[in-house]
Amino acid sequence: MTGQERKAAAIGALAIAGLLGTAGLLDVAWNGRGLDAAASAGTVGLWVALGAPLALAAGLLAAPTLGRTALAEGSARAGLVLLILSPLAAAVLGFARSDTAVLVTGSSNPAPGATPAHVVLIVLDTLRVDRLGAYGAKSPTPAFDALARQGVLFDRCFAQASWTVPSHASLFTGLYPSSHGASFEHARRLDDGFTTIAESLGSRGYRTAAFVANPHVALANLDQGFERYREIAAPFARLAVRKPLALLGGPARWIDEGTAEGVDAIERFLAEPVPHRSEPAAPLFLFVNLLEPHWRHLPPYAERSEALSELGGIVAGTWTSTRFWGPFAMARGGLETPRELATLRALYDAEVRYQDHLLGRLIAALDARLDPERTVLIVTSDHGENLGEGGRFDHVFALNDHLIHVPLLIRYPPRFLPGSRRSDLCELVDVPATLADLLGHPSPAGPGLPLGRHAAHRRFVHAEGDPYLDHLDRMAEAGGSDFDRARYAAPLRSVRGPRYKLVTSSETSALFDLETDPDELEDVSSRLPAQRRELEAELERWQASLPRYRADPSDSTGSAAPMIDEEARDRLDALGYGQ
């Protein structure tokens, strides 16, 4: 290469790097609400750093052309200006937009008792209960732990499914998946004929609003009943470059999974005047879904860097998480090295801490606008995440406690003693009945039980696992001849008491002693036949008692999978839900 061509290559690389910096600036501008200056600049820096190989390659390819035209000097100047100004502009933009909401302190409610209580339901999607300080984690989660001191913490609450759609549907309706049908075994969506919490409260004069990071919620018709519904993770700028950057090993997300933008949007929503068509004192039902701990495990730059400081650094850790997909790891029999597993766990924990920080900001905004004494605040999760226990990853194809044991916290001072704990078994299907009890509404039909009473109600809890069929072909390709497709394609059912748990399918059946084997690795059926018979009888009784789902004939799409446009498909792919 001649000197002129080397100069042209450098010019081309500089121009491309400048464009990447500008792309980073656009990413911050579109998705960076609530970021501080350092996080904004760091985001742009990641764009430039991960795009460096592309910039160099583009420069080399462009050298023969740029070396012979006047475009070279213009490209050099433009690239240099963009490269210098982009991080600075991103920093200024992030700083300027970090506190865009104007909040009025104090309560906007009339005197207590004049209006029904507000209701706020927060789902921290994919959050393992053992990662929260209040539940015994080594690393504190200050915001959640502080809430636990203000309300009642339920030590043994269980989800009815291990992934988003059936679990949210059970939470919203108080029904098990076999009854509401929002699962792979049926329609993957909730029929219009079912009544959700939002619809029930809306019919009683509540304003209803939702800010949701997981696209599955709306795709499954779980947005029914909300007057205002906003997806807070619709990153157009990120989607526009996701696939090309994935070829470079770039992360699927650059800032977060919508939490910073979502909290900012909720702050602004709470500061809005009540719509003219509503009564000024109308109570509010607010549903929030935050998604940070979900795969891919890539927290923002500062949290990622700290988590990976002793595990090979941010570049190696980012590359590990970017190319990791749980179902492939299961099909292939695990990860290649212990460091990879340690990296994924460290990144997951960092995402939990990052989300907890923003949860604290969200709670502060809520308490500034909604009187805590007149607000039922519920914080839970739809499911957890397997992080290598017994070779399991992701949150499909299993019903172990790392997936279905979820946090549940209720803060409502008139009915719950601050700082109290409950150790009795409960389920997410109990949430609608509990709300009805707290608000003085008729209890919804279904198996849910109100948790406002002090006596323990349940001897057993139950869950259903429908196979996530869309993964199986890709898993079979990855696993080769050793892949046991029948094992993963079989629906699961589980019944759990205080100590023992039975998990069954058409292919397998196993009894676990959760006191000595919390990872559920050893089948103890042969040693404990009496306990197995008791749980088998309970599982049979429970299944016989369930009303079975039947598609609503008035719902023309009730028996079909939801139609998914290209943008939604990209978002689901980015979350590991390949279609």
C-alpha positions as CSV (number, residue, x, y, z in Angstrom):
1,M,0.0,0.0,0.0
2,T,1.4,3.4,-1.0
3,G,1.6,6.3,1.4
4,Q,-1.3,8.0,-0.3
5,E,-3.4,4.8,0.2
6,R,-2.4,4.5,3.9
7,K,-3.4,8.1,4.4
8,A,-6.7,7.4,2.6
9,A,-7.3,4.3,4.8
10,A,-6.8,6.3,7.9
11,I,-9.2,8.9,6.6
12,G,-11.8,6.3,5.9
13,A,-11.5,4.7,9.3
14,L,-11.8,8.1,10.9
15,A,-14.9,8.9,8.9
16,I,-16.6,5.7,9.8
17,A,-15.6,6.1,13.5
18,G,-17.2,9.5,13.4
19,L,-20.4,8.1,12.0
20,L,-20.4,5.4,14.7
21,G,-20.0,8.1,17.3
22,T,-23.0,9.9,15.8
23,A,-25.0,6.6,15.8
24,G,-24.2,6.4,19.5
25,L,-25.4,10.0,20.0
26,L,-28.7,9.1,18.2
27,D,-29.0,6.1,20.5
28,V,-28.7,8.2,23.6
29,A,-31.0,10.8,22.1
30,W,-33.7,8.2,21.4
31,N,-33.3,5.9,24.4
32,G,-31.3,7.9,26.9
33,R,-34.0,9.5,29.0
34,G,-32.9,9.6,32.6
35,L,-29.2,8.9,31.9
36,D,-26.5,11.1,33.5
37,A,-23.7,12.6,31.6
38,A,-21.2,9.8,32.3
39,A,-23.5,7.1,31.2
40,S,-24.4,9.0,28.0
41,A,-20.8,9.5,27.1
42,G,-20.0,5.9,28.0
43,T,-22.7,4.7,25.7
44,V,-21.2,6.6,22.8
45,G,-17.8,5.3,23.7
46,L,-19.0,1.7,23.4
47,W,-20.4,2.4,20.0
48,V,-17.0,3.7,18.8
49,A,-14.9,1.0,20.5
50,L,-17.0,-1.9,19.3
51,G,-17.2,-0.4,15.8
52,A,-13.5,0.1,15.5
53,P,-12.9,-3.1,13.5
54,L,-15.6,-2.1,11.1
55,A,-14.1,1.4,10.8
56,L,-10.7,0.0,10.0
57,A,-12.0,-2.5,7.5
58,A,-14.1,0.2,5.8
59,G,-11.1,2.5,5.7
60,L,-8.9,-0.2,4.0
61,L,-11.6,-1.0,1.5
62,A,-12.2,2.7,0.7
63,A,-8.5,3.5,0.4
64,P,-8.1,3.1,-3.4
65,T,-11.2,5.3,-4.0
66,L,-10.5,8.0,-1.4
67,G,-6.9,8.2,-2.4
68,R,-7.9,9.5,-5.8
69,T,-10.7,11.9,-5.0
70,A,-11.3,15.1,-3.2
71,L,-13.7,13.3,-0.9
72,A,-10.8,12.2,1.2
73,E,-10.1,15.6,2.8
74,G,-13.8,16.2,3.4
75,S,-14.2,12.8,5.0
76,A,-11.3,13.5,7.3
77,R,-12.7,16.8,8.5
78,A,-16.2,15.4,9.0
79,G,-15.0,12.3,10.7
80,L,-12.8,14.2,13.1
81,V,-15.5,16.7,14.0
82,L,-18.1,13.9,14.6
83,L,-15.7,11.8,16.6
84,I,-14.8,14.7,18.9
85,L,-18.3,16.3,19.3
86,S,-20.4,13.1,19.6
87,P,-19.3,12.1,23.1
88,L,-19.4,15.7,24.3
89,A,-22.9,16.2,22.8
90,A,-24.0,12.9,24.3
91,A,-22.8,13.9,27.7
92,V,-24.6,17.3,27.5
93,L,-27.8,15.7,26.2
94,G,-27.8,13.0,28.9
95,F,-27.2,15.5,31.6
96,A,-29.9,17.8,30.3
97,R,-32.4,15.0,30.1
98,S,-31.6,13.3,33.4
99,D,-34.3,15.0,35.3
100,T,-36.9,16.1,32.8
101,A,-40.0,15.5,35.0
102,V,-41.3,18.2,37.3
103,L,-42.6,16.6,40.4
104,V,-44.8,18.2,43.0
105,T,-44.0,16.9,46.5
106,G,-46.8,15.8,48.8
107,S,-50.0,13.9,48.2
108,S,-52.5,15.0,45.6
109,N,-55.2,12.9,47.3
110,P,-58.0,14.1,49.5
111,A,-58.1,13.1,53.2
112,P,-57.7,9.4,53.9
113,G,-61.0,7.5,53.4
114,A,-62.4,10.0,50.9
115,T,-61.4,8.0,47.9
116,P,-60.5,4.3,47.2
117,A,-56.8,3.4,47.5
118,H,-54.5,3.7,44.6
119,V,-53.0,0.4,43.4
120,V,-49.4,0.1,42.0
121,L,-48.3,-3.4,40.8
122,I,-44.6,-3.7,39.8
123,V,-43.3,-6.8,38.2
124,L,-39.5,-7.1,38.2
125,D,-39.3,-9.5,35.2
126,T,-36.9,-12.5,35.4
127,L,-35.8,-11.6,39.0
128,R,-34.5,-14.5,41.2
129,V,-35.6,-14.2,44.7
130,D,-32.2,-15.2,46.1
131,R,-30.6,-12.1,44.5
132,L,-32.4,-9.7,46.9
133,G,-30.9,-8.7,50.2
134,A,-34.2,-8.9,52.0
135,Y,-34.3,-12.6,51.1
136,G,-30.8,-13.3,52.3
137,A,-28.6,-12.4,49.3
138,K,-25.0,-11.4,50.2
139,S,-25.2,-8.3,48.0
140,P,-27.8,-5.8,49.3
141,T,-30.5,-4.4,47.1
142,P,-31.1,-1.1,49.0
143,A,-34.4,0.0,47.4
144,F,-36.1,-3.4,47.6
145,D,-34.8,-4.0,51.1
146,A,-36.1,-0.6,52.3
147,L,-39.5,-1.5,50.9
148,A,-39.4,-4.8,52.8
149,R,-39.0,-2.8,56.0
150,Q,-42.1,-0.7,55.1
151,G,-44.5,-3.6,54.2
152,V,-44.9,-7.3,54.5
153,L,-42.5,-9.8,52.8
154,F,-43.8,-13.2,51.7
155,D,-41.0,-15.6,52.0
156,R,-42.6,-18.4,50.0
157,C,-44.5,-17.1,47.0
158,F,-44.6,-19.1,43.8
159,A,-45.4,-18.3,40.2
160,Q,-47.7,-20.5,38.2
161,A,-45.4,-20.7,35.2
162,S,-41.8,-20.1,34.3
163,W,-42.1,-17.6,31.5
164,T,-43.8,-14.2,30.8
165,V,-47.1,-14.9,29.1
166,P,-48.7,-17.6,31.3
167,S,-47.3,-16.1,34.5
168,H,-48.6,-12.6,33.8
169,A,-51.9,-14.0,32.7
170,S,-52.2,-15.9,36.0
171,L,-51.2,-12.7,37.9
172,F,-53.8,-10.7,36.1
173,T,-56.7,-13.1,36.2
174,G,-56.1,-15.3,39.3
175,L,-56.3,-18.4,37.1
176,Y,-53.9,-21.3,36.4
177,P,-52.5,-21.6,32.9
178,S,-54.7,-24.7,32.1
179,S,-57.7,-22.4,32.8
180,H,-56.7,-19.2,31.0
181,G,-55.0,-20.8,28.0
182,A,-52.3,-18.2,27.6
183,S,-49.5,-20.7,26.9
184,F,-47.9,-22.7,24.1
185,E,-50.3,-25.5,24.8
186,H,-53.1,-23.3,23.8
187,A,-53.2,-19.8,22.2
188,R,-50.2,-17.9,23.7
189,R,-52.6,-15.1,24.3
190,L,-55.4,-14.2,26.8
191,D,-58.8,-14.2,25.3
192,D,-60.9,-11.1,25.6
193,G,-63.5,-13.0,27.6
194,F,-61.3,-13.2,30.7
195,T,-61.4,-10.3,33.2
196,T,-58.1,-8.8,34.2
197,I,-57.2,-6.7,37.2
198,A,-57.1,-3.7,34.9
199,E,-60.6,-4.4,33.6
200,S,-62.0,-5.0,37.0
201,L,-60.5,-1.8,38.6
202,G,-61.4,0.2,35.5
203,S,-65.0,-0.8,35.8
204,R,-65.0,0.6,39.3
205,G,-63.8,4.0,38.3
206,Y,-60.0,3.6,38.4
207,R,-57.8,5.3,35.9
208,T,-55.6,2.5,34.4
209,A,-52.1,2.9,33.0
210,A,-49.2,0.5,32.2
211,F,-45.5,1.0,31.4
212,V,-44.1,-2.2,30.2
213,A,-40.7,-3.3,29.0
214,N,-41.5,-6.8,27.9
215,P,-43.1,-6.9,24.4
216,H,-44.8,-10.3,25.2
217,V,-47.3,-8.6,27.4
218,A,-49.1,-6.6,24.6
219,L,-48.6,-9.4,22.1
220,A,-50.4,-11.8,24.3
221,N,-53.4,-9.4,24.7
222,L,-52.5,-8.7,28.3
223,D,-52.8,-5.0,27.7
224,Q,-56.6,-5.3,27.8
225,G,-58.2,-3.0,30.3
226,F,-55.6,-0.2,30.3
227,E,-56.6,3.2,29.2
228,R,-53.0,4.1,28.7
229,Y,-50.4,1.5,27.7
230,R,-46.8,2.3,26.8
231,E,-44.0,0.0,25.9
232,I,-40.9,1.4,27.4
233,A,-38.4,-0.7,25.5
234,A,-39.1,0.1,21.9
235,P,-35.6,1.2,20.9
236,F,-35.9,2.1,17.2
237,A,-32.3,3.4,17.0
238,R,-31.0,0.2,18.6
239,L,-33.1,-2.0,16.4
240,A,-31.8,-0.2,13.3
241,V,-28.3,-1.3,14.0
242,R,-28.8,-4.4,16.1
243,K,-28.2,-7.0,13.5
244,P,-25.2,-5.5,11.8
245,L,-23.5,-4.9,15.2
246,A,-24.3,-8.4,16.3
247,L,-22.0,-9.6,13.5
248,L,-19.2,-7.7,15.3
249,G,-20.1,-9.3,18.6
250,G,-21.7,-6.2,19.9
251,P,-24.2,-6.3,22.7
252,A,-27.9,-6.3,22.0
253,R,-28.4,-3.2,24.1
254,W,-26.3,-0.2,24.9
255,I,-28.0,1.6,27.8
256,D,-30.5,-0.8,29.5
257,E,-33.7,-2.6,28.7
258,G,-35.8,0.5,29.0
259,T,-35.8,1.0,32.8
260,A,-34.2,4.4,32.8
261,E,-36.5,5.7,30.0
262,G,-39.5,4.0,31.7
263,V,-38.9,5.5,35.1
264,D,-38.5,8.9,33.5
265,A,-41.8,8.4,31.6
266,I,-43.6,7.3,34.7
267,E,-42.4,10.4,36.6
268,R,-43.7,12.6,33.8
269,F,-47.0,10.7,33.8
270,L,-47.5,11.1,37.5
271,A,-46.9,14.9,37.1
272,E,-49.6,15.2,34.5
273,P,-52.9,16.7,35.4
274,V,-55.8,14.3,35.7
275,P,-57.5,14.0,32.3
276,H,-60.6,16.2,32.0
277,R,-62.9,13.3,31.3
278,S,-62.0,11.6,34.6
279,E,-63.2,12.7,38.0
280,P,-60.4,14.7,39.8
281,A,-60.3,12.2,42.7
282,A,-60.3,9.0,40.5
283,P,-57.9,6.5,42.0
284,L,-55.1,5.1,39.8
285,F,-54.1,1.6,38.9
286,L,-50.6,1.6,37.6
287,F,-48.8,-1.5,36.3
288,V,-45.1,-1.4,35.7
289,N,-42.9,-4.2,34.1
290,L,-39.2,-3.7,34.3
291,L,-36.9,-6.1,32.4
292,E,-33.2,-5.6,33.4
293,P,-32.2,-9.1,34.6
294,H,-33.5,-10.7,31.4
295,W,-31.1,-12.2,28.9
296,R,-29.0,-10.8,27.4
297,H,-27.1,-10.1,30.6
298,L,-25.5,-6.8,29.7
299,P,-26.0,-4.0,32.2
300,P,-24.9,-0.5,31.4
301,Y,-21.2,0.3,31.1
302,A,-20.4,1.3,34.6
303,E,-22.1,-1.7,36.2
304,R,-20.7,-4.0,33.6
305,S,-17.2,-2.8,34.1
306,E,-17.4,-3.2,37.8
307,A,-18.9,-6.7,37.6
308,L,-16.2,-7.9,35.1
309,S,-13.2,-6.3,36.7
310,E,-11.9,-9.6,38.0
311,L,-13.2,-11.8,35.2
312,G,-11.2,-10.8,32.2
313,G,-12.5,-7.3,31.6
314,I,-15.4,-5.7,29.9
315,V,-14.5,-6.7,26.4
316,A,-14.2,-10.4,27.1
317,G,-17.2,-10.4,29.4
318,T,-19.4,-8.6,26.8
319,W,-18.3,-11.0,24.1
320,T,-19.2,-14.0,26.4
321,S,-22.7,-12.7,27.2
322,T,-23.3,-11.6,23.6
323,R,-22.7,-15.0,22.1
324,F,-24.5,-16.9,24.9
325,W,-28.0,-18.3,24.6
326,G,-29.3,-20.5,27.4
327,P,-31.2,-23.1,25.3
328,F,-28.1,-23.7,23.2
329,A,-26.0,-24.2,26.3
330,M,-28.5,-26.8,27.6
331,A,-28.6,-28.6,24.3
332,R,-24.8,-28.7,24.2
333,G,-24.4,-29.9,27.8
334,G,-23.2,-26.7,29.4
335,L,-20.7,-23.9,29.1
336,E,-17.1,-24.3,27.9
337,T,-15.3,-22.9,31.0
338,P,-16.0,-22.0,34.6
339,R,-15.1,-18.4,33.9
340,E,-18.0,-18.1,31.4
341,L,-20.4,-19.2,34.0
342,A,-18.9,-16.8,36.6
343,T,-19.2,-14.0,34.0
344,L,-22.9,-14.6,33.3
345,R,-23.7,-14.8,37.0
346,A,-21.8,-11.6,37.7
347,L,-23.5,-9.8,34.9
348,Y,-26.9,-11.0,36.0
349,D,-26.2,-9.8,39.6
350,A,-25.0,-6.4,38.2
351,E,-28.3,-6.0,36.3
352,V,-30.3,-6.8,39.5
353,R,-28.3,-4.0,41.4
354,Y,-28.7,-1.6,38.5
355,Q,-32.5,-2.2,38.4
356,D,-32.7,-1.9,42.1
357,H,-31.2,1.6,42.0
358,L,-33.8,2.7,39.5
359,L,-36.5,1.0,41.5
360,G,-35.6,3.3,44.3
361,R,-36.0,6.3,42.1
362,L,-39.4,5.0,40.9
363,I,-40.6,4.5,44.5
364,A,-39.6,8.0,45.4
365,A,-41.6,9.4,42.5
366,L,-44.6,7.3,43.4
367,D,-44.4,8.4,47.1
368,A,-44.2,12.0,46.1
369,R,-47.4,11.8,44.1
370,L,-49.5,9.0,45.7
371,D,-50.0,9.0,49.4
372,P,-48.3,5.8,50.7
373,E,-50.9,5.5,53.4
374,R,-53.6,5.3,50.6
375,T,-51.7,3.2,48.1
376,V,-51.5,-0.6,47.8
377,L,-48.0,-1.2,46.5
378,I,-47.2,-4.7,45.3
379,V,-43.8,-5.7,44.0
380,T,-43.2,-9.2,42.6
381,S,-41.7,-11.1,39.6
382,D,-43.2,-13.3,37.0
383,H,-40.4,-15.8,37.2
384,G,-36.7,-16.2,37.9
385,E,-33.7,-17.4,35.8
386,N,-31.6,-20.5,35.8
387,L,-27.9,-19.7,35.9
388,G,-26.3,-23.1,35.4
389,E,-27.7,-25.1,38.3
390,G,-27.8,-28.7,37.1
391,G,-26.9,-27.6,33.6
392,R,-30.1,-25.5,33.3
393,F,-30.1,-22.0,31.8
394,D,-32.7,-19.5,30.8
395,H,-36.3,-19.9,32.1
396,V,-37.9,-22.5,30.0
397,F,-38.2,-26.3,30.0
398,A,-38.1,-26.4,33.8
399,L,-40.1,-25.7,37.0
400,N,-37.3,-25.7,39.6
401,D,-37.6,-23.2,42.4
402,H,-34.9,-20.9,40.8
403,L,-37.6,-20.2,38.2
404,I,-40.9,-20.3,40.1
405,H,-40.0,-19.0,43.6
406,V,-40.6,-15.3,43.3
407,P,-40.5,-12.3,45.6
408,L,-43.7,-10.8,46.8
409,L,-43.9,-7.6,48.9
410,I,-47.0,-5.7,49.8
411,R,-46.9,-2.3,51.3
412,Y,-50.3,-1.0,52.6
413,P,-50.0,0.4,56.1
414,P,-53.8,0.2,57.0
415,R,-53.7,-3.6,56.6
416,F,-50.0,-4.8,56.9
417,L,-47.6,-4.2,59.7
418,P,-44.4,-2.6,58.4
419,G,-41.4,-4.9,58.5
420,S,-43.4,-8.1,58.9
421,R,-42.8,-11.4,57.2
422,R,-45.1,-14.3,56.1
423,S,-43.7,-17.8,55.8
424,D,-46.9,-19.6,54.6
425,L,-47.1,-20.8,51.0
426,C,-48.8,-18.5,48.5
427,E,-49.1,-18.0,44.7
428,L,-49.4,-15.2,42.2
429,V,-53.0,-16.3,41.5
430,D,-53.6,-14.9,45.1
431,V,-52.9,-11.3,44.0
432,P,-56.3,-10.5,42.4
433,A,-58.1,-11.9,45.4
434,T,-55.9,-10.0,47.8
435,L,-56.5,-6.7,46.0
436,A,-60.3,-7.4,46.1
437,D,-60.1,-8.0,49.8
438,L,-58.0,-4.9,50.5
439,L,-60.2,-2.6,48.4
440,G,-63.5,-4.1,49.6
441,H,-64.5,-5.4,46.2
442,P,-66.1,-8.8,45.5
443,S,-63.6,-11.6,45.3
444,P,-62.9,-12.8,41.7
445,A,-63.9,-16.3,40.7
446,G,-61.0,-18.6,40.8
447,P,-58.6,-20.5,43.1
448,G,-56.9,-17.3,44.4
449,L,-57.0,-16.7,48.2
450,P,-56.7,-13.3,49.9
451,L,-53.4,-12.8,51.6
452,G,-54.6,-10.1,54.0
453,R,-55.6,-12.7,56.5
454,H,-53.0,-14.0,59.0
455,A,-53.8,-17.7,58.9
456,A,-51.9,-19.9,56.5
457,H,-54.2,-21.1,53.7
458,R,-52.3,-23.3,51.4
459,R,-50.7,-26.7,52.1
460,F,-49.4,-26.9,48.5
461,V,-48.5,-24.7,45.6
462,H,-48.7,-25.6,41.9
463,A,-47.2,-24.7,38.6
464,E,-47.4,-25.6,35.0
465,G,-44.6,-25.7,32.4
466,D,-45.6,-25.5,28.7
467,P,-42.7,-26.3,26.4
468,Y,-41.4,-23.2,24.5
469,L,-41.7,-25.0,21.1
470,D,-40.0,-22.3,19.1
471,H,-36.6,-23.2,20.6
472,L,-36.7,-26.9,19.9
473,D,-35.5,-26.9,16.2
474,R,-32.5,-24.7,17.0
475,M,-31.7,-26.7,20.1
476,A,-31.8,-29.9,18.1
477,E,-29.4,-28.5,15.6
478,A,-27.0,-27.4,18.3
479,G,-27.2,-30.6,20.3
480,G,-26.9,-33.0,17.4
481,S,-27.7,-36.7,17.8
482,D,-27.5,-36.5,21.6
483,F,-30.4,-34.0,21.9
484,D,-33.4,-35.5,23.7
485,R,-36.2,-33.6,22.0
486,A,-38.9,-35.6,23.8
487,R,-37.7,-34.5,27.2
488,Y,-37.9,-30.8,26.3
489,A,-41.2,-31.1,24.4
490,A,-43.1,-32.6,27.2
491,P,-45.4,-30.3,29.3
492,L,-44.5,-30.2,33.0
493,R,-46.6,-30.0,36.2
494,S,-45.3,-29.5,39.7
495,V,-46.7,-29.6,43.2
496,R,-44.7,-28.3,46.2
497,G,-45.2,-28.5,49.9
498,P,-43.1,-26.8,52.6
499,R,-40.2,-29.2,52.0
500,Y,-40.8,-31.7,49.2
501,K,-41.6,-31.1,45.5
502,L,-42.8,-33.4,42.8
503,V,-42.2,-32.5,39.1
504,T,-43.8,-34.7,36.4
505,S,-44.2,-34.9,32.7
506,S,-45.0,-37.7,30.2
507,E,-41.3,-38.4,30.1
508,T,-40.0,-38.0,33.6
509,S,-41.1,-37.8,37.2
510,A,-38.9,-36.8,40.2
511,L,-39.3,-36.0,43.9
512,F,-36.9,-33.4,45.4
513,D,-36.0,-32.6,49.0
514,L,-35.7,-28.9,48.9
515,E,-34.2,-28.6,52.3
516,T,-31.1,-30.7,51.4
517,D,-31.1,-30.2,47.6
518,P,-32.2,-26.6,46.7
519,D,-30.9,-27.0,43.2
520,E,-33.2,-30.0,42.6
521,L,-30.6,-32.3,41.3
522,E,-31.4,-35.6,43.0
523,D,-34.6,-37.7,42.7
524,V,-35.3,-39.1,46.2
525,S,-38.5,-41.0,45.2
526,S,-37.0,-44.4,46.1
527,R,-36.1,-43.2,49.6
528,L,-39.3,-41.3,50.4
529,P,-42.2,-43.3,48.9
530,A,-44.8,-41.9,51.3
531,Q,-44.0,-38.3,50.5
532,R,-44.1,-39.1,46.8
533,R,-47.6,-40.8,47.1
534,E,-48.9,-37.8,49.0
535,L,-47.8,-35.3,46.4
536,E,-49.0,-37.5,43.5
537,A,-52.4,-37.6,45.1
538,E,-52.4,-33.8,45.5
539,L,-51.3,-33.3,41.9
540,E,-54.1,-35.6,40.7
541,R,-56.7,-33.8,42.9
542,W,-55.5,-30.4,41.7
543,Q,-55.5,-31.2,38.0
544,A,-59.0,-32.7,38.3
545,S,-60.3,-29.5,40.0
546,L,-59.1,-27.2,37.2
547,P,-61.6,-25.7,34.8
548,R,-60.1,-26.3,31.4
549,Y,-59.5,-23.6,28.9
550,R,-61.9,-23.2,26.0
551,A,-61.4,-20.6,23.3
552,D,-63.8,-17.7,23.5
553,P,-66.0,-18.1,20.4
554,S,-66.5,-14.3,20.3
555,D,-62.8,-13.7,20.1
556,S,-61.9,-14.2,16.5
557,T,-58.1,-14.6,17.3
558,G,-58.5,-16.4,20.6
559,S,-57.4,-19.8,19.1
560,A,-54.4,-18.5,17.2
561,A,-50.9,-17.4,18.0
562,P,-50.5,-13.6,17.9
563,M,-49.6,-12.0,14.7
564,I,-46.1,-10.5,15.1
565,D,-44.7,-7.7,12.9
566,E,-41.1,-7.4,12.0
567,E,-40.2,-4.9,14.8
568,A,-41.8,-7.1,17.5
569,R,-40.1,-10.1,16.1
570,D,-36.7,-8.4,16.3
571,R,-37.4,-7.4,19.9
572,L,-38.4,-11.0,20.8
573,D,-35.3,-12.3,19.1
574,A,-33.2,-9.9,21.2
575,L,-34.8,-11.4,24.4
576,G,-34.1,-14.9,23.3
577,Y,-37.7,-15.7,22.2
578,G,-36.8,-16.7,18.7
579,Q,-39.8,-17.3,16.4
